[in-house]
Amino acid sequence: MPGYASRRDEVLRERSVMYWPEQITAPVLILHGGGDWRASPAEALTLAQKLQAAGRSYELIIYANDDHAVSGNAVDRNRRIVEWFRGHMR
């Protein structure tokens, strides 16, 4: 990330939807592995709550005990992604 070393907090704030959910205009599909050690499922829930508060369209699915890539539920994950795009493309 350009500028990260010298402007860490500012760069993260610019890149993270957690700080500007009200600017999201497209529907958001959030898929998260419940066993993800890189990012807590609580972060996905927090994002969903922020999108809800901002009146934005979203869907949240947390796969219990799955990893960051939701690899244990790849078939379902991929099906949902395809259905999401089919249902939301203009």
ROTOR-620529 format. One record per residue (C-alpha): x, y, z; residue in three letters. Coordinates in steps of 0.001 Angstrom, whole numbers, plus 500000, padded with zeros to 6 digits. Layout:
BEGIN
XYZALA...
# end
This chain:
BEGIN
500000500000500000MET501594503257498921PRO502421505495501876GLY501732502790504482TYR505075503138506251ALA504663506857506874SER500839507217507045ARG499605503854508334ARG496345504956509994ASP495392507324507189GLU496101504744504466VAL494081502076506267LEU491170504476506787ARG491170505341503066GLU491108501677502026ARG488796500127504612SER485056500155504028VAL484672499969507806MET485296503727507871TYR482920504732505043TRP480054502220504666PRO477654505042503765GLU479560505504500498GLN478748501971499319ILE476099502039496605THR476252498462495276ALA474820495473497150PRO477523493658499147VAL477914489913499668LEU479973489128502775ILE481231485542503047LEU483395484744506053HIS484957481646507572GLY484111481302511250GLY487529479787511937GLY489463482472510068ASP492618483302512046TRP493439486302509809ARG490230488228510389ALA487724487605513121SER484150486801512102PRO483243489684514408ALA484703492036511775GLU482285490693509154ALA479411491161511587LEU480562494709512375THR480659495532508674LEU477157494116508233ALA475923496231511154GLN477480499361509652LYS475935498642506256LEU472577498061507976GLN472826501356509846ALA473687503131506583ALA470652501571504883GLY472753499607502418ARG471903496286500783SER474018493339501916TYR473974489652502748GLU476199488094505419LEU477061484409505569ILE479489483035508141ILE480593479441507585TYR481207477860510994ALA484788476685511546ASN485849477467507969ASP489025479280506946ASP489814482644505343HIS489080481374501819ALA485972479460502951VAL487630476456501305SER485680473886503299GLY482468475181501755ASN483815476035498303ALA480878474572496386VAL478304476512498402ASP480489479639498422ARG480855479573494634ASN477147478897494106ARG476223481850496283ARG478666484142494495ILE477271483218491086VAL473678483606492310GLU474554486959493879TRP475933488349490644PHE473068486928488600ARG470598488548490945GLY472331491931491130HIS473735492547487647MET472065495275485663ARG
# end
